[in-house]
Amino acid sequence: MDSVVFFVDDDPSLRSAFVRLLSSHGYQAKAYATATEFFSEKLPNEPACLILDLKMPDPAGFDVQKAVSQCDACLPIIFVSGHADISTSVRAMKAGAVDFLTKPIDREKLVSAVGTALERSKRIREEREVLKRDHEAFDKLSPREKDVCVRIAQGLMNKEVGFELGTSEKTIKAQRAHVMQKLGAASLPDVVRLVERLRSAGRMPLYRAAAGGTV
């Protein structure tokens, strides 16, 4: 049982049925009558997802979805509801829900949606772990090595980097080797991908080129 499925619904019989169903598929299932009970739970380090009844007492389903999206949890949501319309389901999906299932719930559809949600949770966790390692590695570079790193990731040759930074091509070549070693990069494409991951995640500070442009 490496994955956890949380279920929030005020129907005790439905909670029991869902726990039995999900447990039979090898998931660790935890059920709660209210979102307040769920929020008191410590989230696991394993892939996890949340099955959430839309029409819950305060806090309501969309409020819970918003709260989950604002925290640092890799917790995809599957909405279930006995009173849903197209606009409601579209709103849920636009806000990031994995699926929107109507009651009575089809068991096969539920298990399939859980599998999809857990795969998403696993992927997000892996991406965040890679990003964490990237950030830690980049932070180990000296200020000058960071300058060199972002420029070689742009495709500049050693001579061009040296011109921008006001130093020799030989010096840049040595600094480039240090950058590769500290980042654990086997090739230039590895450096490019690392820099782009940091840039896309907003973890890459702006660097000014010698001519005044932003790198």
KAGI-V473613 format. One record per residue. N is the residue number from 1. PHI is phi in whole degrees, -180 to 180 (999 if undefined). OMEGA is omega in whole degrees, -180 to 180 (NA if undefined). Layout:
n	phi	omega
N	PHI	OMEGA
N	PHI	OMEGA
This chain:
n	phi	omega
1	999	-177
2	-92	-178
3	-123	-178
4	-121	177
5	-118	176
6	-96	-179
7	-135	180
8	-119	179
9	-160	-177
10	-85	178
11	-94	-176
12	-63	-180
13	-68	179
14	-70	178
15	-60	-180
16	-64	-179
17	-65	-180
18	-68	179
19	-62	179
20	-63	-178
21	-62	-176
22	-70	177
23	-64	180
24	-68	178
25	-100	174
26	88	179
27	-96	171
28	-84	-175
29	-107	178
30	-129	-175
31	-116	-178
32	-138	180
33	-81	-179
34	-138	177
35	-67	178
36	-61	176
37	-62	-179
38	-64	-177
39	-68	176
40	-82	-178
41	-81	174
42	-81	-177
43	-73	-176
44	-80	174
45	-85	-180
46	-84	173
47	-55	-177
48	-151	175
49	-147	-177
50	-127	172
51	-97	-169
52	-131	175
53	-72	-177
54	-66	-175
55	-92	178
56	-104	171
57	-65	-175
58	-49	-3
59	-79	-178
60	-75	-174
61	-55	-178
62	-68	176
63	-67	177
64	-66	179
65	-59	180
66	-64	-180
67	-64	179
68	-65	-178
69	-67	-178
70	-85	179
71	-92	-174
72	-96	-177
73	-99	176
74	-87	-169
75	-126	176
76	-63	-176
77	-116	171
78	-114	178
79	-89	171
80	-129	-179
81	-162	175
82	-95	-177
83	-137	-177
84	-120	173
85	-126	-176
86	-62	-178
87	-63	179
88	-68	-179
89	-67	178
90	-64	179
91	-61	-180
92	-64	-178
93	-68	178
94	-64	180
95	-83	174
96	111	179
97	-63	179
98	-73	-178
99	-159	177
100	-135	-176
101	-111	180
102	-99	177
103	-80	-3
104	-68	-172
105	-79	173
106	-74	-174
107	-62	-179
108	-65	178
109	-66	180
110	-65	-179
111	-63	178
112	-64	180
113	-65	178
114	-63	179
115	-60	179
116	-64	-179
117	-65	-179
118	-70	175
119	-65	177
120	-65	179
121	-60	179
122	-63	-179
123	-65	180
124	-63	179
125	-62	180
126	-65	180
127	-65	179
128	-69	179
129	-68	177
130	-62	-180
131	-63	178
132	-63	179
133	-65	178
134	-60	-177
135	-64	179
136	-64	180
137	-67	-179
138	-64	-180
139	-66	179
140	-77	178
141	-73	174
142	-72	178
143	-54	180
144	-68	178
145	-64	176
146	-66	177
147	-59	180
148	-66	-177
149	-58	-176
150	-68	-179
151	-79	177
152	-70	177
153	-68	176
154	-80	179
155	100	179
156	-71	176
157	-77	-179
158	-56	-179
159	-63	-179
160	-69	177
161	-64	179
162	-61	179
163	-64	-180
164	-64	-175
165	-94	176
166	71	179
167	-143	-174
168	-81	177
169	-61	180
170	-63	179
171	-64	180
172	-63	179
173	-60	179
174	-68	180
175	-67	177
176	-63	178
177	-64	178
178	-65	178
179	-60	-179
180	-59	-178
181	-67	-178
182	-66	179
183	-83	-177
184	69	-177
185	-93	179
186	-87	-177
187	-154	178
188	-60	177
189	-57	177
190	-63	179
191	-66	180
192	-59	-179
193	-64	180
194	-62	-180
195	-62	-180
196	-67	176
197	-63	179
198	-66	-180
199	-65	-179
200	-64	-180
201	-89	-180
202	73	-179
203	-100	-176
204	-107	178
205	-68	179
206	-80	178
207	-121	-179
208	-97	176
209	-74	-177
210	-60	-178
211	-81	177
212	105	179
213	-79	179
214	-92	179
215	-103	NA
